[in-house]
Amino acid sequence: METAADIRRLYEQHRTEMLRLACRLLADEEEGRDAVSDVFAQLAERRTEVPYGVPYLLSAVRNRCMNVLRHKDVRERVHRLLPLDEAMAEDSRTAEEGEATLESILHFIDTELTPQTREVVRLRFRERMTYSQIAQQLGISEAAVYKHLAQAIRKLKLRFNP
């Protein structure tokens, strides 16, 4: 079992190498730092022994980076299905019309979507939770979260953007 001091020592010894890998994979220094920090946070939480030293740590960072990239890919696919921000910016409706439309959309979500899909939409857009957080909270897979969001967006597009 690793102690907090052992984990801190590992972090100090291998941080640069791990950060270099994460930044190379993610092409973003801040996200790279976050990925390395996440790996060590998990190690500290579990306090398990690091089985193979540096190779294990580098594999853990690579896997964390791949999860970040996969999450970005899913988020980009959803945004391509219905780019809400761009649609609202391009729309020249008045504020009252926009507010009425928003009320219609919220009513549609409350009445026309299944309870599970409605909950996924609420957690994603109102609570700003990630796909993995939603999946964990609802006990479903990230793929199911994506499918619920895609289904909701498809229904919203059919209803409000024929």
N, C-alpha and C positions, 0 to 999 in steps of 0.2 A: 504494500500500500504506500503510495506517494504522500508525503506530507506537503504542507503549503510551502515550506522552505525548499523542498526538492523541486516542486513545480516552478517556483520563482527562479531557482538556479537553472533549470532547463530553459526557461524563458530567456534569461540573460545570456546564456551560452549560444542559443540557436535562433534568437529573434531575427537577426539580420538576414540569415540564410532563408528563413521561412518567409520573411517580409518580401524578400527579392522574388521568391517564387510566386507569392500571392499577387504582387504588383504586376508581374509578367503575365499571369493568367487573366487577371481582371482588368488590366490596363488602367488602373485607378489606384493611386496610393492610399487614399482614405479607405476605400473598400478593402484593400489589401490589409491594412492595419486592423480593420474590423474582423476580417476573416481569421487572422492570426490570434487576435484577442478571443474570438469565439472558441477556437480550439483549446486555448489554455483555460478559458472559463469552464469548458466542459471537463477538462482534466481535473481542475480544482474541485468541481462539484462532485465528480465521481471518486476522486482520490484513488484511482486505480494505478497500478504500476504501468509504466510505459514499456510495452513489451520489447520493442526492437530499437529503442533510442531514436536517433535522427531519422532513419528511414520511416519509422512510424509517424513521427511528427510531420515530416514532409508529405506523407500520404494523407494524413489528416487534414493538412492545409489544402492540398490539392482537392480532396473530396469536398471540403467546405466551399472552396472557390467554384467547383462544378455545381454545387447546389445553388450558389448565388447566381451563376450564369443561367442555370435552368429556370430559376424563379424569374429572372429578367425576361427570358424567352417567353414564358407563359404570360407575363404581364404585357409584353409587347403584342402578343397575339390578341389578347382581350382588347387592348387599345385600338388595334387595327379593325376589330369587329365594330366598335362604336367609339370613335374618338369624341367623347363628350365635350372636352374642353374646346377643341377646334370648332365643333358644330355650334357651340354656344357663342364663340367669338365671331364666327362668320354670320351668324343669324342677326338680322337687323330689327328684330322685334323689340317692342318697347318693354320696359321693366314690368309693367302690369301683365302683358301677355306672357312674358317669361315666367312670372310668378304663377300665373294660372296654369301654364304648362307643367311647371314643377309640381304643383298640387295634383294635377291630373296623373302625372307619373307616379307620385307617391301613393295615390289612391289605387292606381293600377297594380303597383307592387303589393300593396296590402290585400287586395281582393282577388287578383288573378294568378298570382304565383303560388306554388306549393309552399307549405310551411318551411320545409328544409331549404328550398331555393330562396325564399324570403329572408331566412335567417343568415344564409351565406352572403346575400347582398348587403344586409344590414351590417354584419361584422366587417365586411370588406370596405364598404364605402362610408359608413357612419363611424365605426370604431377604428377604421384604418389598420385592420389586422392583416398580417401576411397570410399567404395561402397555407403555409405550414402551421401557423397559429390557429387558423380557422379549422384546418383538418384535425388538429390535436383536440381543440375544444369540442368539436362535434363528433369526433370519433370516426371520421371518414378519411379517405385518401386525398392527397393534393389533386390528383386527377379528377376526383369527384367534385372537388371545390371548383376546379376549372370548368367542368361540364355544367354545374349549376349556374355559374356566372355566364357562361356562353349561352345557355338556354334562356336566362333572364334577359340578356342583351338582345338576343334574337327576337324574343316576344316583344320587348320594348320597341325595337326597330319596326317590327311589323305593325304595331299599334300606332306609333307616333311618327314614323318616318317611312310611309308606304312608298 
